[in-house]
Structures are given as structure tokens and as C-alpha cells.
Amino acid sequence: MNGHQRMSDDDRYELASLAEARARSNRPGHLIAIGLLVVFVGLMLAAFAWRADAGAARRLDGAARDMATLQTQAERLADLRSRMATSPTEDRYREIPDILTRIGTISREAGLDSVPSVPTQRNDPFTNARRVNYTYTNVRDGSLEDLVGWTALVTERIPGMHVRSISIRPQPNAWSMNVTFARFERLD
């Protein structure tokens, strides 16, 4: 016999098991699992941070819009105060006897096809004042721009006049508008 002995099948199986166990211990699977867990937790934290950042950005945008609106309103208030300081308010709220004639003249200047018919007039009483409402119904014109221009000119040229309500409907070959103008008048 030479110096080599033959191993039994059991010994070979045991030796293979030991080799496989040693190979497994040399492969750090638990480190890979821990690494994957750390990556997963990091991704979750990043997702939560991104979501919080997006919410903060939306709130910031909303606050910026609110600030812009407030700035616009403050500028309008300053403009109104300066206009009130330069124009006497007693003229603004006095009765205008020829107001319907003025509105008719403005309709021709605005380019309406015809002068609107006489409006329905209603007074809302207040202490020492009244709000006079002038309701024009079925004012028809081929140009929407002329109708809207007429309402803008009336509010621009008649002191204290404003549009209380307006509705515009398309008709065949024309536009139909119902509009209520209103202004406050001081009762002396």
C-alpha cells in the first residue's frame, strides 16, 4: 500500500459539508441584508423629506400669492385714498338729474347699435342716503366688446357708479346683456 488511503463516502460527505459551511461563513450575507435594510430606510427617509419639502413649497407659493394679493389691495386702497383726498366726496354722491341722458350718450360713444331703452329704476333707502339701481334688460349689440366697453365707460364717467350685476348671453347674430348699474346718493 502506498501512503494514500482512500476516504470513505461518509468522510467525503463530512469534508464537503465542512467546506461548504466554511465557504458560507466567508460570504457575509448578513452584511448584505443589513446594507439593504440601511438603503431601504434611507429611501424611506428621503421620500418623507421630499414630501415634506413639496408641502412646504406649496404653502410658500400660497403665501406668496396671498402677499401679492395683499400688495395689490394695498395699492388700490392707497389710490382710492389719494383720489378721495383730491376730489370732493360731496360731488360724488349728489343726485344727477340727467343721469339717464348721460348713460344714453355714453352708449353712442361706446358704439352700440342702438341706445338702450329706459331702465327699471329702484331705490334702496339708507339713513341719509339711498342706493339707486338702474336695470337695463335685453341690451342687444353685434359686438361684445362694445357692450362691455359701454359698461366700463358708464362706471368711469359717472361719479360713484358701479356695476351691481351683469349677465351676457349669445344670440343669433348679436349679444344680449342684462346689467344693473347702481350708485349711492346723499339725501340732504
C-alpha positions in Angstrom: 0.0 0.0 0.0 1.2 3.2 -0.7 0.8 6.1 1.7 -2.5 7.2 0.3 -5.6 6.0 1.9 -8.9 6.1 0.3 -11.6 8.0 2.1 -14.9 6.6 2.8 -18.1 8.2 1.4 -19.1 9.4 4.8 -15.8 11.1 5.3 -16.0 12.7 1.9 -19.5 13.9 2.7 -18.4 15.3 6.0 -15.5 17.0 4.4 -17.7 18.6 1.8 -20.1 19.8 4.5 -17.3 21.4 6.4 -16.0 23.1 3.2 -19.5 24.4 2.3 -20.0 25.7 5.9 -16.6 27.5 5.7 -17.5 28.9 2.3 -20.8 30.2 3.7 -19.1 31.8 6.6 -16.7 33.5 4.1 -19.8 35.0 2.3 -21.1 37.8 4.5 -24.9 37.5 3.7 -25.9 39.2 6.9 -23.8 42.3 5.9 -25.7 42.4 2.6 -29.0 42.2 4.4 -28.0 45.0 6.8 -26.8 47.1 3.8 -30.1 46.6 2.0 -32.0 47.5 5.2 -30.0 50.7 5.5 -30.6 51.6 1.8 -34.4 50.9 2.3 -34.6 53.1 5.4 -32.6 55.8 3.6 -35.0 55.8 0.7 -38.0 56.0 3.0 -36.5 58.9 4.8 -35.7 60.6 1.5 -39.3 60.1 0.4 -40.7 61.6 3.6 -38.3 64.5 3.3 -39.3 65.1 -0.3 -43.0 65.0 0.5 -42.5 67.5 3.4 -40.5 69.7 1.1 -43.2 69.6 -1.6 -45.8 70.6 1.0 -43.7 73.4 2.3 -43.2 74.6 -1.3 -47.0 74.6 -1.9 -47.5 76.6 1.3 -44.8 79.0 0.3 -46.4 79.5 -3.1 -49.8 80.1 -1.4 -48.2 82.6 0.9 -46.5 84.4 -2.0 -49.9 84.6 -3.8 -51.5 86.0 -0.7 -48.8 88.6 -0.3 -49.2 89.6 -4.0 -52.9 90.0 -3.5 -52.4 92.0 -0.3 -49.9 94.2 -2.1 -52.4 94.8 -4.9 -55.2 95.6 -2.5 -52.9 98.0 -0.5 -52.0 99.8 -3.7 -55.7 100.1 -4.6 -56.5 101.4 -1.1 -53.7 104.0 -1.4 -55.0 105.0 -4.8 -58.6 105.4 -3.5 -57.4 107.4 -0.6 -55.4 109.7 -2.8 -58.4 110.1 -5.2 -60.7 110.9 -2.2 -58.2 113.5 -1.0 -58.1 115.3 -4.4 -61.8 115.1 -5.3 -64.6 116.2 -3.0 -66.9 113.4 -2.0 -70.0 115.6 -1.8 -70.0 115.9 -5.6 -69.6 112.1 -6.0 -72.8 111.4 -4.1 -75.0 114.2 -5.1 -78.1 113.4 -7.3 -77.5 113.7 -11.0 -80.8 114.8 -12.7 -79.7 114.0 -16.3 -78.1 110.6 -15.5 -80.2 108.6 -18.0 -79.3 111.1 -20.8 -75.6 110.7 -19.8 -75.9 106.9 -20.0 -77.6 107.1 -23.4 -74.8 109.5 -24.7 -72.2 107.1 -23.4 -73.8 104.2 -25.2 -73.5 106.1 -28.6 -69.8 106.9 -27.8 -69.2 103.2 -27.0 -70.5 102.3 -30.4 -73.7 100.4 -29.5 -76.1 99.9 -32.4 -79.0 101.5 -30.5 -79.5 103.5 -27.3 -80.7 101.1 -24.6 -84.3 101.6 -23.5 -85.2 103.3 -20.3 -84.1 101.2 -17.4 -86.1 99.9 -14.5 -85.2 102.1 -11.5 -85.3 101.0 -7.9 -84.2 102.9 -4.8 -82.8 101.1 -1.7 -83.2 103.6 1.3 -80.4 104.0 3.9 -80.0 106.6 6.6 -79.3 109.9 4.9 -78.7 108.2 1.6 -80.2 105.8 -1.0 -78.8 103.4 -3.5 -80.3 103.9 -6.9 -80.3 100.9 -9.1 -80.7 101.2 -12.9 -81.5 97.9 -14.5 -81.2 97.6 -18.3 -82.6 94.4 -19.8 -82.0 92.8 -23.2 -79.5 95.4 -24.4 -78.5 93.9 -27.8 -75.5 94.6 -29.9 -73.5 92.7 -32.5 -70.2 93.4 -30.6 -69.5 92.0 -27.2 -66.6 94.5 -27.0 -69.0 97.4 -27.4 -71.3 96.1 -24.7 -68.6 95.7 -22.2 -67.0 99.0 -23.2 -70.3 100.7 -22.6 -70.5 99.4 -19.0 -66.8 100.4 -18.4 -67.4 103.9 -19.7 -70.6 104.4 -17.6 -68.7 103.4 -14.4 -65.8 105.5 -15.4 -67.6 108.7 -16.3 -70.5 108.9 -13.9 -69.2 109.6 -10.3 -69.9 106.8 -7.9 -71.5 104.5 -10.5 -70.7 100.8 -10.3 -72.0 97.6 -11.9 -74.1 95.6 -9.4 -74.9 92.7 -11.7 -74.3 91.7 -15.3 -75.3 88.7 -17.4 -74.4 88.3 -21.1 -75.9 85.7 -23.5 -75.1 85.0 -27.1 -77.9 85.3 -29.5 -78.1 84.7 -33.2 -76.0 87.5 -34.8 -75.9 89.5 -31.6 -75.2 89.5 -27.9 -77.8 90.2 -25.2 -76.9 91.8 -21.9 -78.8 92.5 -18.7 -76.9 94.9 -16.5 -77.8 96.7 -13.2 -75.8 99.9 -12.5 -76.0 101.4 -9.0 -74.8 104.4 -7.2 -75.3 106.0 -3.8 -76.9 109.4 -3.5 -76.8 111.6 -0.4 -80.2 112.8 0.9 -80.0 116.3 2.2 
